[in-house]
Amino acid sequence: MTITTVSELGTILGVWAHPDDEAYLSAGLMCDAVRSGQRVVCVTATKGEAGVQDESRWPAERLAEIREAELKECLEILGVTEHRWLDYPDGGCDQVPHEEGVARLKDVIDEVQPDTVLTFGPDGQTGHPDHIAVCEWTTAAIEQSSTAASLYYATVTPEWWSGPGVFLDQFDVWFAGRPSITPRGELAIDYIPDPDLMELKLQAVAAQESQSASLLAAVGKEFFLQFGGEESYRYP
């Protein structure tokens, strides 16, 4: 069964590695759910302090502080009021003891009691080791929790991959691998934000300027609005 409306997802918990993961992969879902009166909670494992793109504008020694403020603005745009930091080092999640990461997330899951948990698949979407570690922690935490939450892994469709997915390769988005590709008929969640939500999604991504400025300048607003909206998830 493919879910196409957010009301079916109930309380949503998103578990991500870096600020901006949540915006690209679930901004529309989160904002739509908030508008529907559903609870939405976002967890971010690191503050993304290793993601220096322009030292002169966003210096390394201040990047954690900058990205923390950017994520706060992003979530405010989307109406999400609940957020948790795990405060692990950017680029170091795979060095955190597995049991520790699992325990931290199990505590959050037991507290929130979500109906839906969104995270990366085992491929990490981009192959990033932090993404892969977060997937492993989240999957194990749900297995150990008493919650009846449904777990969903981020994915892309063949149509998306053959178009914008391949185009984005020139920007080193898939620097360590490529995302899992799932036929549309096999998706667990097949969600495309409507135009007004897409405008908010663009604002949420743009709010994280230290990471998105160069990409948005290169692809342009119209490209993002046309191709940035697919938020697809598969079953584990």
N, C-alpha and C positions, 0 to 999 in steps of 0.2 A: 504494500500500500504506500502510495506517495502522498505526503502531506503538502498541501498547497496554501493553507491559510494558517496564520500564526496562532489563532485562537486554539487550534488543536495542540499547541505545544505547552500550554499552561505556564508554570513558572520556569523561566529560562536561566540557566547558569552557563556562561561562556568562560572557557579556560584557555588562556593564550600565553604566549611567551614574551612578547614585546609590545609596548605601546604602538598602535596602528594596526596590529593583526586583527583586532576586533572590528575596526572600521572597514577594512577591505572585505572581510569575510562574513560579517554579520550586522553591519550598521542598519540596513533596512529592516531585518528581522527584529532587532532590538527596539528600534524606534516604533515600528508598527505594534509590537507587543505592548510597549509602554502606553501608547495611545489607546489600546484595547483594555487597559487597566490591569495587565498582567505584571507580575513581579519579574524584574530582570536584574541579575547580578553578574558582574564582570570580575574575573580574576586575571591578574597579569603577573607573570613569574619574575620578570626583570624590569628595570627601568630603561633598558636599551642604551646604556651609556657607551657601548662600543660602536654604535652606529654613526660615527662621525662622517659627514658628507661634505661639509664646508667649515674648516677649522676657523676661518676668519669670522663667520657669522654665528656658528654654534660650536664654540670651543669644547674640547674633550673634557676639560675639568668642570664644565658646567652642564654637560649634556644630560646627565641624569635629572638634574633640577629642571632643565628646559623641557625634557620629554614628559616629566611628571605634570608640569603645567599644561603642556599640549594635550595630554590625555584627559586631564580634567575638563578642558574646554571642549574637546571632542564629545565626551559623554554628556556634558551639559546640552550641547546641540541636539543630541539624540534623546534627551530626557531621562537618561539612566542615572540614578542617584546612589546606587550601591556598587561599591568597588572595593576590591581587596588586592593589596600588593603582597607577593611572597618575598620580595627583596633578595632574590638570588642574583649572582653576577651575570651580566650579559655575556653570552658565549661560554658560560660555565655550568649550565644546567645539567649537562651530561656528566659532570663531575660530582654533582650532589648525590649522596647515597640514595639509592632508589627507594628504600623504605622510608626515608625522611620526606621525600617529595610526596609519596603516596599518603603518608600520615597527615601532612599539612592539608592536602586536598580533601582527604576523607573528613577532616574536621569541618571544612567549609561545606561539603556536601551534606553532612549530618545536620549542620546548622540551618542551611537554606532549604533543604528538602525539595530540590527541584523536580519538576516533571521531565524536563529536557536538559541535557548537557551537550553543548557544542564545543568541539575542539578540533585539533589537527588529526589527520589520519597517521598511520605508521610511517608514511612517506614524509611527514612534516610539511606537506604542501610545497615547500621550496627546497626540501632536503636539509634545512638548517638543523644542526644537532639540538639546539634548544627546543625547537618545535617537536622533534621526535621524542625528547625526554618528557615534555609536557603531555604528549599523547600517552606515553607509557604510564606516567603517574596517574593521569585521569582515568584511564581504563582500569587500572588495578584498584584505584580508590573506589570506583563504583562497584566493582566486584566485592570489595570488602565492606561496603556500606550497607545499611539496612534499607536504603532508599529504593524505590521502584522506578527510578529515573531511567528514561531512554537515552542512550548515548548515540551521538551522530558525529561522523567524521567529515570534515571539509573535503570537497572534491570538485572536479570540473567536468563538463560534458564534452564529448568529441567536437561538437560544433564550436564551443567556446575555445577549446584548445587549438583547433585548426585555424582560427582567426586571430582574435586578440592575444591568445596564449602564446602563439608562435611570434607574433609581432613584438610582444613585450620581452622576448628573449634578448633583444639587442640592448636592453637596459639592465641586464644581469639579474633579473628578478628570480630566475630559476638557477641561481649560481651553483647549487650543490645537487641538483636533481630536478625532476619535473613532478607535478602533482599526479595523483591517481586520476584516471579518466573513467567516468561512469556514464553509460548510455542513459539518456534522459528517462527512458521507461523503467530504469532500475533505481532511480534516485529515491532516497527516503524523504528528503525535503527538496522540493523544486520551487524556489521562491525568487521572484523578480520584482523588486520594489516599483511602485507606481511612480510617475514623474515627479510628484512633489517630494516623495521620500528620497528619490535619487538626488534631488537638489540638496537635501539635508545630508545625504551620504557624502556628496562632493564637499560640502562645507566641513563635515567631520574629518574627512581625509585631509583637506587643505589646512585644517587647524593644527595638524601635526606637521608643520611646515619644515622642520629640520629634516624630515624624511621624505616628504612628498613634493616639495617645491620643484625640484628638477624634473621629476617624472611628469607632474601635471603640466609643467611648461612645455615639455617635449610632446606629450600626446594631445594636449588641448582639452578644453571643457567638453566639446561635442563628442569626442572619442570616449571620454570617461562616462558621460551620460548614456551613451549607446551601448558600451561594452562592460562597464564597471558594475553593473547591477546584478549579475547572476550570482546568487548565493545558494550553492548546491551542496547537499550533504548526502552521505551514503550510510548504510548500516555497517557496523563493524564486521 
